[in-house]
Amino acid sequence: MFKRVIWLILDSVGIGEAPDAEKFGDVGADTLGNILKVRGRLDVPNLERLGLFSIDETNLPKTSVVPIGAYGKAKELSNGKDTTIGHWEMIGIHTKQAFPTYPDGFPDEIMEQFMEKTGIKGYLGNKVASGTEIIRELGDEHVRTGYPIIYTSADSVFQIAAHEDVIPPRELYKMCQTARALLTGEHAVARVIARPFVKQNGTYVRTSNRRDFSLKPSSESLLAYLKDSGYRVTAVGKIEDIFSGVGICDAVHTKDNMDGMEKTMDFMDTQYEGLIFTNLVEFDSTWGHRRDVEGYAKGLEMFDLKLGKLLSNMKEGDLLIINADHGCDPTYRGTDHTREYIPVLMYHKNMRQGINLGILDTFADIGATIADNFGVGKLPIGESLKKKL
C-alpha cells in the first residue's frame, strides 16, 4: 500500500477530442496537441519523463525518452465537459444527466427571487459572456450603480462579478450562498461562482478571491470513503469548493498555479499519509478560456519546473498522480471548455520501468485506484489500476 497519494489536477489540459466530441461541438479540439502545433515546442522534461509524450493515439510528438512512470489517457463517461462533472467522475460519481445551462440567461422567476432574497435593487448582464469581457463591458456601470454583474457560460454556472470596493468579497460570497440555496431542482446549476475584480492601470482585472459554491456530491464516493475511514484528505486550490467540503479534512485556497504547487509541497512536509489533492486552475481560467496559447505553454513549462522539485521531495511509499478534468483548447473557437480525453500519469519511486496504462474507459479508474490502495471500498464506477503499478 502507498501511505500517501499526491494528486495534481492540471485543470483543462486535455489531450485530444473525445470519441463523442461531435455531440458537444468539439470536433478537432486538442488542447495539448494544438498548443504544440502553434508553439512548435514545449519544454516539459519532467512530464516527458513521466510518460506524457508516450501516451497512445495522440497528436503529441514522439519522444526517444524512456518513460519512468505509468501513462495513459482516459475518456469521460459522464454527460458534460466542465470542472464539476470531471472531478466528480474521478471520485466515482457518474453524472448521466447534464446540469442545466442557460444560453438565453436565467429566467425572470430566478432573478426576481434572487433580488428579493439578497435585497438588491437591480443587476446587470444576465447573459452568456466571457468573464473578462463582461467586466470590461459593464464594469463602469457596475461601479456607478452598485448592481452586481450576473452572467453564465456554456457550462452550468451562475456567476456574480463585483468590484471589491463596491461589493466586498465577504458580501459577494453571501450573495452567492443565497443564489446557491435558490438554484435547486430543475435549476440546480453545478456551480455558483463569485468573481471579484478590481481596477489596475485603467483596466478591470479579476482577483484571486474567486470562490465556487458547488452542489454537494454523493457521499458514496472516494473522498467521503477516505475521511470516514480515518484518512486525512487535504484540499489545495478550489478542490474544497468543487466538492462543497464533502470528504475534506483540511483545505487551503491558492492565488495561482505556483502558489498551488508550493502549498502542495508544504503539506508534503507535514502530512505523511492520506491524500493531498490539488487543483491548478490557471491553465483553465487564465489561459484556456482567454485563448492565450503562449501563456498556456509558458504555464505548462513553469509547472514542469515545480514538478521537478516535487518529484525530488517524494518519499518511499508515495504515489503521484497527475491528470486533467476536461479540455479548454486555446486555439479553438469560442471561449468554452472542450470535450477531450485527459492525460493520466502515475509515479512512485520503486517503479522500475514505464507502464502503458492504455486508454481508460472512465476518469473514475483514477479514484478507484486510490480507493483500492487505501482499502476503503469499491467505488460505484471505475476499475483500479493498482495491480499495474
C-alpha positions in Angstrom: 0.0 0.0 0.0 1.1 3.6 -0.7 0.9 5.6 2.5 0.4 8.9 0.8 -1.1 9.9 -2.6 -0.3 13.3 -4.1 -3.0 14.0 -6.7 -2.5 17.0 -9.1 -5.2 18.2 -11.4 -4.0 20.2 -14.4 -7.3 21.9 -14.9 -8.3 21.8 -18.6 -5.1 20.1 -20.0 -6.9 17.9 -22.5 -5.1 15.6 -24.9 -7.3 15.3 -28.0 -11.0 15.1 -28.9 -13.1 12.5 -27.2 -15.0 9.9 -29.3 -18.2 11.8 -28.7 -16.7 15.3 -29.3 -19.2 15.9 -32.2 -22.1 15.7 -29.7 -20.5 18.6 -27.8 -19.5 20.6 -30.9 -15.8 20.0 -30.2 -14.5 18.0 -33.3 -10.9 18.9 -33.7 -10.3 20.2 -30.2 -6.9 19.1 -28.8 -5.6 21.3 -26.0 -2.0 20.0 -25.8 -1.7 18.9 -29.4 -2.8 22.3 -30.8 -0.6 24.2 -28.4 2.3 22.3 -29.7 1.2 22.7 -33.3 1.1 26.5 -32.8 4.1 26.9 -30.4 6.3 24.3 -32.1 8.0 23.2 -28.9 7.1 22.6 -25.3 9.9 22.3 -22.7 8.4 20.0 -20.1 11.2 17.4 -19.4 9.6 16.1 -16.2 6.2 15.4 -17.7 8.1 13.8 -20.7 10.0 11.5 -18.3 6.7 10.5 -16.6 5.3 9.5 -20.0 3.3 12.4 -21.3 4.7 12.0 -24.9 4.5 8.2 -24.8 0.7 8.1 -24.5 -1.0 6.1 -27.2 -3.1 7.7 -30.0 -2.4 11.4 -29.5 -1.1 14.2 -31.8 1.8 14.8 -29.5 5.3 14.4 -30.9 7.0 11.1 -30.4 9.9 11.0 -27.9 13.0 9.0 -27.5 12.9 9.4 -23.8 12.2 6.2 -22.0 9.4 6.9 -19.5 9.8 6.2 -15.8 6.1 6.5 -14.9 2.7 4.9 -15.8 1.0 6.8 -18.6 -2.3 6.6 -20.5 -5.4 8.7 -21.2 -9.0 8.5 -20.1 -12.3 9.3 -21.7 -15.3 10.8 -19.8 -18.3 8.7 -19.1 -20.5 11.5 -17.7 -22.6 13.9 -19.7 -20.6 17.1 -19.6 -17.3 18.8 -20.1 -16.9 21.0 -17.0 -14.9 21.1 -13.8 -17.6 19.7 -11.5 -18.6 16.8 -13.7 -15.0 15.9 -14.5 -13.9 16.0 -10.8 -16.9 14.1 -9.6 -16.3 11.4 -12.1 -12.7 11.0 -10.9 -14.0 10.1 -7.4 -16.7 7.7 -8.6 -19.8 9.8 -9.5 -21.4 9.1 -12.9 -23.4 12.2 -14.0 -25.8 10.8 -16.5 -28.0 13.9 -17.0 -26.2 17.1 -17.8 -26.6 20.0 -15.4 -28.8 22.8 -16.7 -27.4 25.6 -18.8 -28.8 29.0 -19.8 -27.9 30.2 -23.2 -30.5 32.9 -23.0 -29.8 34.0 -19.5 -31.6 33.0 -16.3 -35.4 33.1 -16.2 -37.2 36.1 -14.6 -38.5 33.9 -11.8 -35.0 33.1 -10.7 -33.7 36.6 -10.9 -36.8 38.0 -9.1 -36.2 35.6 -6.2 -32.5 36.4 -6.2 -33.2 40.1 -5.9 -35.8 39.6 -3.2 -33.6 37.3 -1.1 -30.4 39.5 -1.4 -32.2 42.8 -1.2 -30.5 44.2 -4.3 -32.4 46.8 -6.4 -31.1 45.6 -9.7 -28.5 43.6 -11.6 -26.5 43.9 -14.9 -25.9 41.3 -17.6 -27.8 38.1 -17.2 -26.4 36.6 -20.3 -23.7 34.3 -21.7 -20.4 36.1 -21.6 -16.6 35.8 -21.2 -15.7 36.8 -17.7 -13.0 39.2 -18.7 -15.2 40.7 -21.5 -18.2 41.4 -19.3 -16.4 43.3 -16.7 -14.8 45.4 -19.4 -18.3 46.0 -20.9 -20.2 46.6 -17.6 -17.6 47.4 -15.0 -18.2 51.2 -15.1 -21.9 50.8 -14.9 -21.5 48.4 -12.0 -19.3 50.9 -10.1 -21.8 53.7 -10.8 -25.0 51.7 -9.8 -23.6 49.2 -7.3 -25.6 46.4 -9.1 -23.8 43.0 -9.4 -23.0 41.6 -12.8 -24.7 38.3 -13.4 -23.5 36.0 -16.3 -23.2 32.4 -17.3 -21.4 30.4 -20.0 -21.8 27.1 -21.9 -21.2 25.4 -18.5 -23.7 25.1 -15.8 -22.7 28.1 -13.8 -24.3 31.2 -12.2 -21.5 33.8 -11.9 -21.6 37.0 -10.0 -18.9 39.6 -10.7 -18.3 42.6 -8.5 -15.6 45.2 -7.8 -14.1 44.5 -4.4 -14.6 48.2 -3.4 -18.3 48.1 -4.4 -19.3 44.7 -3.1 -16.6 43.4 -0.8 -15.7 39.7 -1.2 -17.4 38.6 2.0 -20.6 40.3 0.9 -20.3 38.8 -2.5 -19.8 35.3 -1.0 -23.1 35.7 1.0 -24.8 36.7 -2.3 -23.5 33.6 -3.9 -24.7 31.4 -1.0 -28.1 32.9 -1.4 -28.1 32.0 -5.1 -26.9 28.5 -4.3 -29.8 28.0 -2.0 -32.2 29.2 -4.7 -30.8 27.1 -7.6 -32.2 23.7 -6.8 -34.4 21.2 -8.6 -34.7 21.9 -12.4 -32.4 24.9 -11.9 -29.7 23.1 -9.9 -26.7 24.5 -11.6 -23.4 22.8 -10.9 -21.7 25.9 -9.5 -22.3 29.4 -8.3 -19.1 31.4 -8.7 -18.0 34.6 -7.0 -15.9 36.7 -9.4 -14.4 39.7 -7.6 -12.4 42.2 -9.7 -10.5 45.5 -9.2 -9.2 48.2 -11.5 -5.5 48.2 -12.3 -3.8 50.7 -14.6 -7.2 51.7 -16.0 -8.3 48.1 -16.7 -10.7 45.8 -14.8 -9.0 42.6 -13.8 -10.2 39.6 -11.8 -8.6 38.9 -8.4 -7.6 35.6 -6.7 -10.6 35.9 -4.3 -12.8 33.8 -6.6 -14.9 31.2 -4.7 -17.0 28.4 -6.1 -20.2 27.2 -4.4 -20.9 23.7 -5.8 -23.7 21.2 -5.5 -22.9 18.7 -2.8 -21.6 15.4 -4.3 -22.8 12.0 -3.3 -21.4 10.6 -0.1 -20.9 7.3 -2.0 -17.6 8.5 -3.4 -13.9 8.4 -2.8 -13.3 11.5 -0.6 -16.1 10.6 1.8 -14.9 7.0 2.0 -11.4 8.1 2.8 -12.4 10.6 5.5 -14.9 8.2 7.1 -12.1 5.6 7.2 -9.9 7.9 9.2 -7.6 9.1 6.4 -6.6 12.7 6.2 -7.8 14.4 3.0 -6.2 17.7 2.3 -7.6 20.0 -0.5 -5.4 22.6 -2.2 -6.8 25.3 -4.5 -10.5 25.0 -5.5 -10.9 21.3 -4.6 -12.8 22.2 -1.4 -15.2 24.3 -3.4 -15.7 21.7 -6.2 -16.8 19.1 -3.6 -18.6 21.6 -1.3 -16.4 20.4 1.5 -17.6 16.8 1.4 -14.9 14.4 2.5 -12.4 17.2 3.1 -10.4 17.4 6.4 -8.1 20.4 5.7 -8.2 23.0 2.9 -6.3 25.9 1.6 -7.0 28.2 -1.3 -4.4 29.5 -3.7 -3.5 32.6 -5.7 -2.2 30.8 -8.8 -0.6 27.6 -10.0 2.8 28.3 -8.5 1.2 29.0 -5.1 -0.7 25.8 -5.5 2.5 23.8 -6.1 4.2 25.5 -3.1 1.3 24.8 -0.8 1.2 21.2 -2.0 4.9 20.8 -1.1 4.3 22.5 2.2 1.7 19.8 3.1 4.2 17.1 1.9 6.5 18.4 4.6 3.9 17.8 7.4 1.4 15.2 6.1 2.9 11.8 5.7 -0.2 9.7 4.9 -3.6 10.0 3.3 -4.4 12.2 0.2 -3.1 15.6 -0.8 -5.5 16.7 -3.6 -4.6 19.8 -5.7 -6.3 21.7 -8.5 -4.1 24.0 -10.6 -6.8 26.3 -12.1 -4.7 28.8 -14.1 -4.4 26.6 -17.1 -8.2 26.9 -17.5 -9.1 30.3 -16.1 -6.1 32.4 -17.1 -5.0 30.8 -20.4 -7.6 28.4 -21.7 -10.7 30.5 -21.6 -8.8 33.5 -22.7 -7.4 31.6 -25.7 -3.8 32.5 -24.7 -1.7 29.9 -26.4 1.7 31.4 -25.4 0.6 31.9 -21.8 -0.7 28.3 -21.6 2.6 26.9 -23.0 4.6 29.0 -20.5 2.3 27.9 -17.7 3.0 24.3 -18.5 6.7 24.9 -18.6 6.6 26.7 -15.2 4.6 23.9 -13.7 7.1 21.4 -15.0 9.9 23.2 -13.2 8.0 23.0 -9.9 7.2 19.3 -10.7 10.9 18.6 -10.7 11.2 19.9 -7.2 8.1 17.9 -6.1 9.5 14.7 -7.6 12.7 15.2 -5.6 10.7 15.7 -2.4 8.7 12.4 -2.9 9.3 9.7 -0.3 9.2 5.9 -0.4 5.6 5.0 -0.1 4.3 8.0 -2.1 2.2 7.7 -5.2 2.0 10.8 -7.5 -1.0 11.1 -9.9 -1.3 13.8 -12.5 -4.3 14.2 -14.7 -6.8 16.8 -16.2 -10.6 17.2 -15.8 -11.6 18.3 -19.3 -10.1 20.3 -22.2 -10.0 24.1 -22.9 -8.2 24.3 -26.2 -6.8 27.8 -26.5 -6.7 27.5 -30.3 -10.4 26.5 -30.6 -13.4 28.7 -31.5 -15.2 30.4 -28.7 -14.0 30.5 -25.1 -15.6 27.4 -23.6 -14.3 24.0 -22.4 -13.7 21.2 -24.9 -14.7 17.6 -24.7 -11.4 15.7 -24.7 -9.5 12.8 -23.4 -7.4 13.6 -20.4 -3.8 12.5 -19.8 -3.2 10.2 -16.8 0.3 9.9 -15.3 1.3 8.0 -12.2 4.7 7.5 -10.5 6.3 6.1 -7.4 10.0 5.7 -6.5 10.0 1.9 -6.8 8.7 2.0 -10.4 11.4 0.2 -12.4 10.2 1.0 -15.8 7.4 2.8 -17.7 4.0 1.2 -17.7 1.5 1.8 -20.6 -2.0 2.1 -19.0 -3.6 2.4 -22.4 -7.0 4.1 -22.9 -9.2 4.1 -19.8 -13.0 4.0 -20.1 -13.7 6.5 -17.4 -12.0 9.1 -15.2 -13.2 7.0 -12.3 -10.4 4.5 -12.8 -8.1 7.0 -11.1 -10.3 7.3 -8.0 -10.9 3.6 -8.0 -7.1 3.1 -7.8 -6.8 5.4 -4.8 -9.8 3.6 -3.1 -8.2 0.2 -3.7 -4.9 1.4 -2.4 -6.3 2.6 1.0 -8.8 -0.3 1.2 -11.8 1.9 1.7 -14.3 0.1 -0.6 -15.1 -0.1 -4.2 -16.5 3.0 -5.9 -19.8 2.8 -7.8 -17.8 3.1 -11.1 -14.2 2.7 -12.2 -11.7 -0.1 -12.1 -8.5 0.0 -10.0 -5.1 0.2 -11.8 -3.1 -0.6 -8.6 -2.0 -4.0 -9.7 -0.4 -2.5 -12.8 1.7 -0.1 -10.7 
